Amino acid sequence: MLRIPCPWCGPRDESEFRYRGDASVVRPAAQAATADFIDYVYQRDNPRGWHCEWWLHTGGCRQLLRVERHTLTDEIRTVTAARDLTP
């Protein structure tokens, strides 16, 4: 079972969280072509190795977290609050 170390609540089971998507995808500019938005919404890689993801702690503090996780081993390297990230 995946255990995510929440900065506020401590280590918690994955069942307390909801996966919110790939944290490495950048939204296209407002004036971008329709094809760019289609790719942004529907085209995803299935990476092997380290990957950044958004997780929402629905069963606890309700904070949005950026989690760096290895997709093969489920090892977690870093967990950062979304509000602490520089835009």
PDB file of N, CA, C and O in Angstrom:
ATOM      1  N   MET A   1       0.848  -1.186   0.000  1.00  0.00           N
ATOM      2  CA  MET A   1       0.000   0.000   0.000  1.00  0.00           C
ATOM      3  C   MET A   1       0.889   1.244   0.000  1.00  0.00           C
ATOM      4  O   MET A   1       1.915   1.296   0.678  1.00  0.00           O
ATOM      5  N   LEU A   2       0.478   2.220  -0.761  1.00  0.00           N
ATOM      6  CA  LEU A   2       1.184   3.485  -0.849  1.00  0.00           C
ATOM      7  C   LEU A   2       0.901   4.319   0.394  1.00  0.00           C
ATOM      8  O   LEU A   2      -0.256   4.495   0.777  1.00  0.00           O
ATOM      9  N   ARG A   3       1.963   4.836   1.030  1.00  0.00           N
ATOM     10  CA  ARG A   3       1.832   5.730   2.189  1.00  0.00           C
ATOM     11  C   ARG A   3       2.405   7.080   1.778  1.00  0.00           C
ATOM     12  O   ARG A   3       3.568   7.176   1.386  1.00  0.00           O
ATOM     13  N   ILE A   4       1.580   8.125   1.872  1.00  0.00           N
ATOM     14  CA  ILE A   4       1.992   9.470   1.476  1.00  0.00           C
ATOM     15  C   ILE A   4       2.246  10.284   2.744  1.00  0.00           C
ATOM     16  O   ILE A   4       1.357  10.401   3.588  1.00  0.00           O
ATOM     17  N   PRO A   5       3.456  10.852   2.890  1.00  0.00           N
ATOM     18  CA  PRO A   5       3.761  11.652   4.079  1.00  0.00           C
ATOM     19  C   PRO A   5       3.219  13.082   3.949  1.00  0.00           C
ATOM     20  O   PRO A   5       3.887  13.956   3.396  1.00  0.00           O
ATOM     21  N   CYS A   6       2.025  13.309   4.453  1.00  0.00           N
ATOM     22  CA  CYS A   6       1.406  14.639   4.414  1.00  0.00           C
ATOM     23  C   CYS A   6       2.194  15.582   5.332  1.00  0.00           C
ATOM     24  O   CYS A   6       2.491  15.215   6.469  1.00  0.00           O
ATOM     25  N   PRO A   7       2.535  16.782   4.865  1.00  0.00           N
ATOM     26  CA  PRO A   7       3.285  17.724   5.707  1.00  0.00           C
ATOM     27  C   PRO A   7       2.524  18.138   6.970  1.00  0.00           C
ATOM     28  O   PRO A   7       3.153  18.524   7.955  1.00  0.00           O
ATOM     29  N   TRP A   8       1.184  18.070   6.969  1.00  0.00           N
ATOM     30  CA  TRP A   8       0.386  18.489   8.121  1.00  0.00           C
ATOM     31  C   TRP A   8      -0.053  17.313   8.997  1.00  0.00           C
ATOM     32  O   TRP A   8      -0.079  17.426  10.223  1.00  0.00           O
ATOM     33  N   CYS A   9      -0.397  16.190   8.372  1.00  0.00           N
ATOM     34  CA  CYS A   9      -1.008  15.072   9.099  1.00  0.00           C
ATOM     35  C   CYS A   9      -0.061  13.901   9.340  1.00  0.00           C
ATOM     36  O   CYS A   9      -0.395  12.989  10.096  1.00  0.00           O
ATOM     37  N   GLY A  10       1.108  13.910   8.715  1.00  0.00           N
ATOM     38  CA  GLY A  10       2.033  12.797   8.832  1.00  0.00           C
ATOM     39  C   GLY A  10       1.726  11.732   7.791  1.00  0.00           C
ATOM     40  O   GLY A  10       0.876  11.939   6.925  1.00  0.00           O
ATOM     41  N   PRO A  11       2.415  10.588   7.865  1.00  0.00           N
ATOM     42  CA  PRO A  11       2.202   9.521   6.877  1.00  0.00           C
ATOM     43  C   PRO A  11       0.784   8.969   6.945  1.00  0.00           C
ATOM     44  O   PRO A  11       0.280   8.638   8.018  1.00  0.00           O
ATOM     45  N   ARG A  12       0.148   8.878   5.772  1.00  0.00           N
ATOM     46  CA  ARG A  12      -1.232   8.382   5.687  1.00  0.00           C
ATOM     47  C   ARG A  12      -1.361   7.423   4.518  1.00  0.00           C
ATOM     48  O   ARG A  12      -0.596   7.496   3.557  1.00  0.00           O
ATOM     49  N   ASP A  13      -2.337   6.517   4.606  1.00  0.00           N
ATOM     50  CA  ASP A  13      -2.605   5.573   3.526  1.00  0.00           C
ATOM     51  C   ASP A  13      -3.135   6.295   2.297  1.00  0.00           C
ATOM     52  O   ASP A  13      -3.779   7.339   2.396  1.00  0.00           O
ATOM     53  N   GLU A  14      -2.853   5.724   1.157  1.00  0.00           N
ATOM     54  CA  GLU A  14      -3.305   6.268  -0.126  1.00  0.00           C
ATOM     55  C   GLU A  14      -4.822   6.460  -0.168  1.00  0.00           C
ATOM     56  O   GLU A  14      -5.310   7.349  -0.866  1.00  0.00           O
ATOM     57  N   SER A  15      -5.566   5.647   0.562  1.00  0.00           N
ATOM     58  CA  SER A  15      -7.031   5.718   0.543  1.00  0.00           C
ATOM     59  C   SER A  15      -7.561   7.060   1.050  1.00  0.00           C
ATOM     60  O   SER A  15      -8.709   7.407   0.772  1.00  0.00           O
ATOM     61  N   GLU A  16      -6.749   7.819   1.785  1.00  0.00           N
ATOM     62  CA  GLU A  16      -7.159   9.142   2.265  1.00  0.00           C
ATOM     63  C   GLU A  16      -6.969  10.228   1.213  1.00  0.00           C
ATOM     64  O   GLU A  16      -7.378  11.369   1.428  1.00  0.00           O
ATOM     65  N   PHE A  17      -6.358   9.894   0.084  1.00  0.00           N
ATOM     66  CA  PHE A  17      -6.014  10.870  -0.945  1.00  0.00           C
ATOM     67  C   PHE A  17      -6.745  10.575  -2.241  1.00  0.00           C
ATOM     68  O   PHE A  17      -7.209   9.457  -2.467  1.00  0.00           O
ATOM     69  N   ARG A  18      -6.843  11.583  -3.086  1.00  0.00           N
ATOM     70  CA  ARG A  18      -7.362  11.419  -4.441  1.00  0.00           C
ATOM     71  C   ARG A  18      -6.309  11.944  -5.411  1.00  0.00           C
ATOM     72  O   ARG A  18      -5.803  13.056  -5.267  1.00  0.00           O
ATOM     73  N   TYR A  19      -5.996  11.117  -6.398  1.00  0.00           N
ATOM     74  CA  TYR A  19      -5.048  11.503  -7.436  1.00  0.00           C
ATOM     75  C   TYR A  19      -5.679  12.608  -8.274  1.00  0.00           C
ATOM     76  O   TYR A  19      -6.823  12.475  -8.708  1.00  0.00           O
ATOM     77  N   ARG A  20      -4.946  13.700  -8.510  1.00  0.00           N
ATOM     78  CA  ARG A  20      -5.492  14.837  -9.253  1.00  0.00           C
ATOM     79  C   ARG A  20      -4.786  15.089 -10.576  1.00  0.00           C
ATOM     80  O   ARG A  20      -5.131  16.033 -11.287  1.00  0.00           O
ATOM     81  N   GLY A  21      -3.801  14.259 -10.920  1.00  0.00           N
ATOM     82  CA  GLY A  21      -3.204  14.381 -12.242  1.00  0.00           C
ATOM     83  C   GLY A  21      -1.713  14.611 -12.240  1.00  0.00           C
ATOM     84  O   GLY A  21      -1.058  14.667 -11.199  1.00  0.00           O
ATOM     85  N   ASP A  22      -1.207  14.741 -13.446  1.00  0.00           N
ATOM     86  CA  ASP A  22       0.213  14.929 -13.719  1.00  0.00           C
ATOM     87  C   ASP A  22       0.605  16.368 -13.371  1.00  0.00           C
ATOM     88  O   ASP A  22       0.041  17.317 -13.916  1.00  0.00           O
ATOM     89  N   ALA A  23       1.565  16.525 -12.472  1.00  0.00           N
ATOM     90  CA  ALA A  23       1.982  17.862 -12.045  1.00  0.00           C
ATOM     91  C   ALA A  23       3.026  18.479 -12.965  1.00  0.00           C
ATOM     92  O   ALA A  23       3.431  19.623 -12.760  1.00  0.00           O
ATOM     93  N   SER A  24       3.466  17.736 -13.977  1.00  0.00           N
ATOM     94  CA  SER A  24       4.487  18.265 -14.871  1.00  0.00           C
ATOM     95  C   SER A  24       3.904  18.868 -16.144  1.00  0.00           C
ATOM     96  O   SER A  24       4.633  19.490 -16.917  1.00  0.00           O
ATOM     97  N   VAL A  25       2.614  18.698 -16.376  1.00  0.00           N
ATOM     98  CA  VAL A  25       1.971  19.226 -17.579  1.00  0.00           C
ATOM     99  C   VAL A  25       1.671  20.712 -17.393  1.00  0.00           C
ATOM    100  O   VAL A  25       1.119  21.123 -16.373  1.00  0.00           O
ATOM    101  N   VAL A  26       2.041  21.504 -18.387  1.00  0.00           N
ATOM    102  CA  VAL A  26       1.824  22.952 -18.332  1.00  0.00           C
ATOM    103  C   VAL A  26       0.668  23.322 -19.250  1.00  0.00           C
ATOM    104  O   VAL A  26       0.635  22.929 -20.416  1.00  0.00           O
ATOM    105  N   ARG A  27      -0.282  24.083 -18.709  1.00  0.00           N
ATOM    106  CA  ARG A  27      -1.449  24.513 -19.493  1.00  0.00           C
ATOM    107  C   ARG A  27      -1.011  25.472 -20.597  1.00  0.00           C
ATOM    108  O   ARG A  27      -0.192  26.360 -20.357  1.00  0.00           O
ATOM    109  N   PRO A  28      -1.556  25.298 -21.820  1.00  0.00           N
ATOM    110  CA  PRO A  28      -1.213  26.222 -22.909  1.00  0.00           C
ATOM    111  C   PRO A  28      -1.736  27.636 -22.625  1.00  0.00           C
ATOM    112  O   PRO A  28      -2.665  27.824 -21.839  1.00  0.00           O
ATOM    113  N   ALA A  29      -1.128  28.604 -23.270  1.00  0.00           N
ATOM    114  CA  ALA A  29      -1.572  29.996 -23.146  1.00  0.00           C
ATOM    115  C   ALA A  29      -2.986  30.128 -23.702  1.00  0.00           C
ATOM    116  O   ALA A  29      -3.417  29.317 -24.522  1.00  0.00           O
ATOM    117  N   ALA A  30      -3.698  31.146 -23.255  1.00  0.00           N
ATOM    118  CA  ALA A  30      -5.089  31.349 -23.663  1.00  0.00           C
ATOM    119  C   ALA A  30      -5.244  31.471 -25.175  1.00  0.00           C
ATOM    120  O   ALA A  30      -6.265  31.054 -25.720  1.00  0.00           O
ATOM    121  N   GLN A  31      -4.268  32.026 -25.853  1.00  0.00           N
ATOM    122  CA  GLN A  31      -4.348  32.220 -27.301  1.00  0.00           C
ATOM    123  C   GLN A  31      -3.798  31.029 -28.088  1.00  0.00           C
ATOM    124  O   GLN A  31      -3.658  31.118 -29.307  1.00  0.00           O
ATOM    125  N   ALA A  32      -3.488  29.932 -27.427  1.00  0.00           N
ATOM    126  CA  ALA A  32      -2.947  28.744 -28.107  1.00  0.00           C
ATOM    127  C   ALA A  32      -3.993  28.118 -29.030  1.00  0.00           C
ATOM    128  O   ALA A  32      -5.194  28.348 -28.885  1.00  0.00           O
ATOM    129  N   ALA A  33      -3.516  27.341 -29.955  1.00  0.00           N
ATOM    130  CA  ALA A  33      -4.392  26.671 -30.917  1.00  0.00           C
ATOM    131  C   ALA A  33      -5.228  25.592 -30.224  1.00  0.00           C
ATOM    132  O   ALA A  33      -4.841  25.055 -29.186  1.00  0.00           O
ATOM    133  N   THR A  34      -6.374  25.291 -30.821  1.00  0.00           N
ATOM    134  CA  THR A  34      -7.260  24.257 -30.273  1.00  0.00           C
ATOM    135  C   THR A  34      -6.533  22.918 -30.135  1.00  0.00           C
ATOM    136  O   THR A  34      -6.749  22.190 -29.166  1.00  0.00           O
ATOM    137  N   ALA A  35      -5.689  22.599 -31.086  1.00  0.00           N
ATOM    138  CA  ALA A  35      -4.933  21.335 -31.041  1.00  0.00           C
ATOM    139  C   ALA A  35      -4.040  21.267 -29.802  1.00  0.00           C
ATOM    140  O   ALA A  35      -3.846  20.196 -29.229  1.00  0.00           O
ATOM    141  N   ASP A  36      -3.499  22.415 -29.394  1.00  0.00           N
ATOM    142  CA  ASP A  36      -2.667  22.438 -28.185  1.00  0.00           C
ATOM    143  C   ASP A  36      -3.490  22.114 -26.948  1.00  0.00           C
ATOM    144  O   ASP A  36      -3.008  21.414 -26.057  1.00  0.00           O
ATOM    145  N   PHE A  37      -4.725  22.610 -26.873  1.00  0.00           N
ATOM    146  CA  PHE A  37      -5.604  22.310 -25.740  1.00  0.00           C
ATOM    147  C   PHE A  37      -6.056  20.853 -25.752  1.00  0.00           C
ATOM    148  O   PHE A  37      -6.171  20.228 -24.699  1.00  0.00           O
ATOM    149  N   ILE A  38      -6.308  20.319 -26.929  1.00  0.00           N
ATOM    150  CA  ILE A  38      -6.678  18.906 -27.038  1.00  0.00           C
ATOM    151  C   ILE A  38      -5.534  18.029 -26.517  1.00  0.00           C
ATOM    152  O   ILE A  38      -5.761  17.090 -25.754  1.00  0.00           O
ATOM    153  N   ASP A  39      -4.313  18.342 -26.932  1.00  0.00           N
ATOM    154  CA  ASP A  39      -3.152  17.592 -26.434  1.00  0.00           C
ATOM    155  C   ASP A  39      -3.017  17.740 -24.921  1.00  0.00           C
ATOM    156  O   ASP A  39      -2.721  16.765 -24.230  1.00  0.00           O
ATOM    157  N   TYR A  40      -3.230  18.944 -24.401  1.00  0.00           N
ATOM    158  CA  TYR A  40      -3.116  19.209 -22.964  1.00  0.00           C
ATOM    159  C   TYR A  40      -4.113  18.361 -22.158  1.00  0.00           C
ATOM    160  O   TYR A  40      -3.773  17.842 -21.095  1.00  0.00           O
ATOM    161  N   VAL A  41      -5.318  18.229 -22.661  1.00  0.00           N
ATOM    162  CA  VAL A  41      -6.361  17.506 -21.935  1.00  0.00           C
ATOM    163  C   VAL A  41      -6.257  15.997 -22.114  1.00  0.00           C
ATOM    164  O   VAL A  41      -6.442  15.255 -21.150  1.00  0.00           O
ATOM    165  N   TYR A  42      -5.965  15.525 -23.325  1.00  0.00           N
ATOM    166  CA  TYR A  42      -6.095  14.102 -23.619  1.00  0.00           C
ATOM    167  C   TYR A  42      -4.792  13.326 -23.794  1.00  0.00           C
ATOM    168  O   TYR A  42      -4.772  12.115 -23.571  1.00  0.00           O
ATOM    169  N   GLN A  43      -3.731  13.972 -24.178  1.00  0.00           N
ATOM    170  CA  GLN A  43      -2.485  13.246 -24.457  1.00  0.00           C
ATOM    171  C   GLN A  43      -1.610  13.191 -23.205  1.00  0.00           C
ATOM    172  O   GLN A  43      -1.205  14.225 -22.674  1.00  0.00           O
ATOM    173  N   ARG A  44      -1.328  11.985 -22.746  1.00  0.00           N
ATOM    174  CA  ARG A  44      -0.497  11.801 -21.561  1.00  0.00           C
ATOM    175  C   ARG A  44       0.544  10.717 -21.820  1.00  0.00           C
ATOM    176  O   ARG A  44       0.274   9.722 -22.493  1.00  0.00           O
ATOM    177  N   ASP A  45       1.725  10.929 -21.277  1.00  0.00           N
ATOM    178  CA  ASP A  45       2.753   9.902 -21.285  1.00  0.00           C
ATOM    179  C   ASP A  45       2.490   8.965 -20.119  1.00  0.00           C
ATOM    180  O   ASP A  45       1.806   9.327 -19.162  1.00  0.00           O
ATOM    181  N   ASN A  46       3.024   7.788 -20.202  1.00  0.00           N
ATOM    182  CA  ASN A  46       2.947   6.830 -19.113  1.00  0.00           C
ATOM    183  C   ASN A  46       4.385   6.565 -18.678  1.00  0.00           C
ATOM    184  O   ASN A  46       4.976   5.553 -19.054  1.00  0.00           O
ATOM    185  N   PRO A  47       4.948   7.484 -17.880  1.00  0.00           N
ATOM    186  CA  PRO A  47       6.381   7.419 -17.586  1.00  0.00           C
ATOM    187  C   PRO A  47       6.745   6.249 -16.668  1.00  0.00           C
ATOM    188  O   PRO A  47       5.950   5.800 -15.842  1.00  0.00           O
ATOM    189  N   ARG A  48       7.945   5.790 -16.846  1.00  0.00           N
ATOM    190  CA  ARG A  48       8.521   4.787 -15.953  1.00  0.00           C
ATOM    191  C   ARG A  48       9.639   5.496 -15.196  1.00  0.00           C
ATOM    192  O   ARG A  48      10.551   6.050 -15.809  1.00  0.00           O
ATOM    193  N   GLY A  49       9.574   5.481 -13.887  1.00  0.00           N
ATOM    194  CA  GLY A  49      10.583   6.164 -13.089  1.00  0.00           C
ATOM    195  C   GLY A  49       9.965   7.287 -12.273  1.00  0.00           C
ATOM    196  O   GLY A  49       8.793   7.224 -11.900  1.00  0.00           O
ATOM    197  N   TRP A  50      10.752   8.305 -12.001  1.00  0.00           N
ATOM    198  CA  TRP A  50      10.286   9.417 -11.161  1.00  0.00           C
ATOM    199  C   TRP A  50       9.295  10.287 -11.912  1.00  0.00           C
ATOM    200  O   TRP A  50       9.485  10.602 -13.086  1.00  0.00           O
ATOM    201  N   HIS A  51       8.237  10.668 -11.214  1.00  0.00           N
ATOM    202  CA  HIS A  51       7.130  11.399 -11.836  1.00  0.00           C
ATOM    203  C   HIS A  51       6.510  12.329 -10.791  1.00  0.00           C
ATOM    204  O   HIS A  51       6.384  11.953  -9.625  1.00  0.00           O
ATOM    205  N   CYS A  52       6.124  13.536 -11.202  1.00  0.00           N
ATOM    206  CA  CYS A  52       5.473  14.493 -10.293  1.00  0.00           C
ATOM    207  C   CYS A  52       3.964  14.432 -10.492  1.00  0.00           C
ATOM    208  O   CYS A  52       3.469  14.469 -11.618  1.00  0.00           O
ATOM    209  N   GLU A  53       3.244  14.339  -9.379  1.00  0.00           N
ATOM    210  CA  GLU A  53       1.789  14.174  -9.422  1.00  0.00           C
ATOM    211  C   GLU A  53       1.120  15.099  -8.415  1.00  0.00           C
ATOM    212  O   GLU A  53       1.723  15.487  -7.414  1.00  0.00           O
ATOM    213  N   TRP A  54      -0.131  15.445  -8.690  1.00  0.00           N
ATOM    214  CA  TRP A  54      -0.964  16.177  -7.734  1.00  0.00           C
ATOM    215  C   TRP A  54      -1.806  15.175  -6.955  1.00  0.00           C
ATOM    216  O   TRP A  54      -2.422  14.291  -7.550  1.00  0.00           O
ATOM    217  N   TRP A  55      -1.839  15.301  -5.630  1.00  0.00           N
ATOM    218  CA  TRP A  55      -2.686  14.480  -4.767  1.00  0.00           C
ATOM    219  C   TRP A  55      -3.424  15.404  -3.809  1.00  0.00           C
ATOM    220  O   TRP A  55      -2.823  16.312  -3.235  1.00  0.00           O
ATOM    221  N   LEU A  56      -4.722  15.179  -3.632  1.00  0.00           N
ATOM    222  CA  LEU A  56      -5.547  15.958  -2.708  1.00  0.00           C
ATOM    223  C   LEU A  56      -5.825  15.105  -1.473  1.00  0.00           C
ATOM    224  O   LEU A  56      -6.306  13.978  -1.588  1.00  0.00           O
ATOM    225  N   HIS A  57      -5.523  15.642  -0.295  1.00  0.00           N
ATOM    226  CA  HIS A  57      -5.732  14.892   0.944  1.00  0.00           C
ATOM    227  C   HIS A  57      -7.188  15.056   1.398  1.00  0.00           C
ATOM    228  O   HIS A  57      -7.488  15.851   2.288  1.00  0.00           O
ATOM    229  N   THR A  58      -8.074  14.296   0.776  1.00  0.00           N
ATOM    230  CA  THR A  58      -9.507  14.413   1.037  1.00  0.00           C
ATOM    231  C   THR A  58      -9.906  13.873   2.404  1.00  0.00           C
ATOM    232  O   THR A  58     -10.890  14.332   2.984  1.00  0.00           O
ATOM    233  N   GLY A  59      -9.157  12.903   2.925  1.00  0.00           N
ATOM    234  CA  GLY A  59      -9.504  12.296   4.212  1.00  0.00           C
ATOM    235  C   GLY A  59      -8.787  12.923   5.381  1.00  0.00           C
ATOM    236  O   GLY A  59      -8.744  12.340   6.464  1.00  0.00           O
ATOM    237  N   GLY A  60      -8.227  14.094   5.188  1.00  0.00           N
ATOM    238  CA  GLY A  60      -7.472  14.755   6.252  1.00  0.00           C
ATOM    239  C   GLY A  60      -7.571  16.269   6.136  1.00  0.00           C
ATOM    240  O   GLY A  60      -8.651  16.846   6.269  1.00  0.00           O
ATOM    241  N   CYS A  61      -6.439  16.900   5.889  1.00  0.00           N
ATOM    242  CA  CYS A  61      -6.334  18.369   5.917  1.00  0.00           C
ATOM    243  C   CYS A  61      -6.880  19.058   4.669  1.00  0.00           C
ATOM    244  O   CYS A  61      -6.983  20.285   4.647  1.00  0.00           O
ATOM    245  N   ARG A  62      -7.236  18.293   3.623  1.00  0.00           N
ATOM    246  CA  ARG A  62      -7.798  18.807   2.373  1.00  0.00           C
ATOM    247  C   ARG A  62      -6.816  19.687   1.592  1.00  0.00           C
ATOM    248  O   ARG A  62      -7.231  20.522   0.789  1.00  0.00           O
ATOM    249  N   GLN A  63      -5.533  19.500   1.828  1.00  0.00           N
ATOM    250  CA  GLN A  63      -4.508  20.259   1.110  1.00  0.00           C
ATOM    251  C   GLN A  63      -4.143  19.557  -0.195  1.00  0.00           C
ATOM    252  O   GLN A  63      -4.143  18.329  -0.274  1.00  0.00           O
ATOM    253  N   LEU A  64      -3.835  20.352  -1.212  1.00  0.00           N
ATOM    254  CA  LEU A  64      -3.351  19.832  -2.478  1.00  0.00           C
ATOM    255  C   LEU A  64      -1.836  19.706  -2.374  1.00  0.00           C
ATOM    256  O   LEU A  64      -1.156  20.660  -1.995  1.00  0.00           O
ATOM    257  N   LEU A  65      -1.303  18.523  -2.711  1.00  0.00           N
ATOM    258  CA  LEU A  65       0.114  18.245  -2.569  1.00  0.00           C
ATOM    259  C   LEU A  65       0.733  17.867  -3.907  1.00  0.00           C
ATOM    260  O   LEU A  65       0.093  17.232  -4.746  1.00  0.00           O
ATOM    261  N   ARG A  66       1.977  18.263  -4.092  1.00  0.00           N
ATOM    262  CA  ARG A  66       2.763  17.827  -5.252  1.00  0.00           C
ATOM    263  C   ARG A  66       3.682  16.726  -4.742  1.00  0.00           C
ATOM    264  O   ARG A  66       4.526  16.961  -3.878  1.00  0.00           O
ATOM    265  N   VAL A  67       3.512  15.523  -5.284  1.00  0.00           N
ATOM    266  CA  VAL A  67       4.233  14.347  -4.822  1.00  0.00           C
ATOM    267  C   VAL A  67       5.149  13.859  -5.942  1.00  0.00           C
ATOM    268  O   VAL A  67       4.707  13.658  -7.073  1.00  0.00           O
ATOM    269  N   GLU A  68       6.419  13.672  -5.619  1.00  0.00           N
ATOM    270  CA  GLU A  68       7.350  13.080  -6.566  1.00  0.00           C
ATOM    271  C   GLU A  68       7.460  11.599  -6.211  1.00  0.00           C
ATOM    272  O   GLU A  68       7.987  11.239  -5.159  1.00  0.00           O
ATOM    273  N   ARG A  69       6.952  10.741  -7.110  1.00  0.00           N
ATOM    274  CA  ARG A  69       6.825   9.308  -6.832  1.00  0.00           C
ATOM    275  C   ARG A  69       7.447   8.490  -7.956  1.00  0.00           C
ATOM    276  O   ARG A  69       7.347   8.850  -9.129  1.00  0.00           O
ATOM    277  N   HIS A  70       8.088   7.389  -7.587  1.00  0.00           N
ATOM    278  CA  HIS A  70       8.636   6.459  -8.575  1.00  0.00           C
ATOM    279  C   HIS A  70       7.503   5.526  -9.000  1.00  0.00           C
ATOM    280  O   HIS A  70       6.889   4.874  -8.156  1.00  0.00           O
ATOM    281  N   THR A  71       7.225   5.460 -10.291  1.00  0.00           N
ATOM    282  CA  THR A  71       6.056   4.721 -10.771  1.00  0.00           C
ATOM    283  C   THR A  71       6.212   3.206 -10.694  1.00  0.00           C
ATOM    284  O   THR A  71       5.213   2.490 -10.751  1.00  0.00           O
ATOM    285  N   LEU A  72       7.428   2.701 -10.567  1.00  0.00           N
ATOM    286  CA  LEU A  72       7.622   1.257 -10.464  1.00  0.00           C
ATOM    287  C   LEU A  72       7.660   0.767  -9.019  1.00  0.00           C
ATOM    288  O   LEU A  72       7.125  -0.296  -8.706  1.00  0.00           O
ATOM    289  N   THR A  73       8.291   1.542  -8.144  1.00  0.00           N
ATOM    290  CA  THR A  73       8.474   1.101  -6.758  1.00  0.00           C
ATOM    291  C   THR A  73       7.523   1.784  -5.776  1.00  0.00           C
ATOM    292  O   THR A  73       7.410   1.351  -4.629  1.00  0.00           O
ATOM    293  N   ASP A  74       6.839   2.843  -6.206  1.00  0.00           N
ATOM    294  CA  ASP A  74       5.979   3.680  -5.360  1.00  0.00           C
ATOM    295  C   ASP A  74       6.748   4.416  -4.265  1.00  0.00           C
ATOM    296  O   ASP A  74       6.146   4.951  -3.334  1.00  0.00           O
ATOM    297  N   GLU A  75       8.083   4.446  -4.376  1.00  0.00           N
ATOM    298  CA  GLU A  75       8.883   5.234  -3.437  1.00  0.00           C
ATOM    299  C   GLU A  75       8.558   6.714  -3.625  1.00  0.00           C
ATOM    300  O   GLU A  75       8.433   7.185  -4.756  1.00  0.00           O
ATOM    301  N   ILE A  76       8.424   7.437  -2.531  1.00  0.00           N
ATOM    302  CA  ILE A  76       8.145   8.872  -2.593  1.00  0.00           C
ATOM    303  C   ILE A  76       9.397   9.627  -2.182  1.00  0.00           C
ATOM    304  O   ILE A  76       9.948   9.404  -1.105  1.00  0.00           O
ATOM    305  N   ARG A  77       9.841  10.531  -3.065  1.00  0.00           N
ATOM    306  CA  ARG A  77      11.057  11.299  -2.809  1.00  0.00           C
ATOM    307  C   ARG A  77      10.749  12.628  -2.125  1.00  0.00           C
ATOM    308  O   ARG A  77      11.418  12.997  -1.159  1.00  0.00           O
ATOM    309  N   THR A  78       9.737  13.354  -2.620  1.00  0.00           N
ATOM    310  CA  THR A  78       9.380  14.645  -2.008  1.00  0.00           C
ATOM    311  C   THR A  78       7.867  14.827  -2.005  1.00  0.00           C
ATOM    312  O   THR A  78       7.159  14.297  -2.861  1.00  0.00           O
ATOM    313  N   VAL A  79       7.386  15.590  -1.020  1.00  0.00           N
ATOM    314  CA  VAL A  79       5.996  16.010  -0.947  1.00  0.00           C
ATOM    315  C   VAL A  79       6.016  17.494  -0.607  1.00  0.00           C
ATOM    316  O   VAL A  79       6.613  17.902   0.389  1.00  0.00           O
ATOM    317  N   THR A  80       5.359  18.301  -1.441  1.00  0.00           N
ATOM    318  CA  THR A  80       5.342  19.744  -1.258  1.00  0.00           C
ATOM    319  C   THR A  80       3.913  20.251  -1.340  1.00  0.00           C
ATOM    320  O   THR A  80       3.135  19.797  -2.179  1.00  0.00           O
ATOM    321  N   ALA A  81       3.567  21.184  -0.477  1.00  0.00           N
ATOM    322  CA  ALA A  81       2.234  21.812  -0.555  1.00  0.00           C
ATOM    323  C   ALA A  81       2.160  22.642  -1.826  1.00  0.00           C
ATOM    324  O   ALA A  81       3.099  23.370  -2.148  1.00  0.00           O
ATOM    325  N   ALA A  82       1.063  22.539  -2.542  1.00  0.00           N
ATOM    326  CA  ALA A  82       0.898  23.292  -3.791  1.00  0.00           C
ATOM    327  C   ALA A  82       1.014  24.786  -3.533  1.00  0.00           C
ATOM    328  O   ALA A  82       1.546  25.514  -4.371  1.00  0.00           O
ATOM    329  N   ARG A  83       0.534  25.252  -2.404  1.00  0.00           N
ATOM    330  CA  ARG A  83       0.587  26.690  -2.121  1.00  0.00           C
ATOM    331  C   ARG A  83       2.010  27.194  -1.884  1.00  0.00           C
ATOM    332  O   ARG A  83       2.258  28.398  -1.949  1.00  0.00           O
ATOM    333  N   ASP A  84       2.957  26.273  -1.608  1.00  0.00           N
ATOM    334  CA  ASP A  84       4.342  26.666  -1.375  1.00  0.00           C
ATOM    335  C   ASP A  84       5.161  26.711  -2.648  1.00  0.00           C
ATOM    336  O   ASP A  84       6.320  27.125  -2.614  1.00  0.00           O
ATOM    337  N   LEU A  85       4.587  26.295  -3.782  1.00  0.00           N
ATOM    338  CA  LEU A  85       5.306  26.282  -5.045  1.00  0.00           C
ATOM    339  C   LEU A  85       5.233  27.643  -5.706  1.00  0.00           C
ATOM    340  O   LEU A  85       4.189  28.296  -5.683  1.00  0.00           O
ATOM    341  N   THR A  86       6.325  28.068  -6.289  1.00  0.00           N
ATOM    342  CA  THR A  86       6.368  29.339  -7.002  1.00  0.00           C
ATOM    343  C   THR A  86       5.745  29.161  -8.372  1.00  0.00           C
ATOM    344  O   THR A  86       6.105  28.225  -9.086  1.00  0.00           O
ATOM    345  N   PRO A  87       4.811  30.039  -8.767  1.00  0.00           N
ATOM    346  CA  PRO A  87       4.170  29.884 -10.082  1.00  0.00           C
ATOM    347  C   PRO A  87       5.164  30.086 -11.216  1.00  0.00           C
ATOM    348  O   PRO A  87       4.793  29.991 -12.386  1.00  0.00           O
TER     349      PRO A  87
END
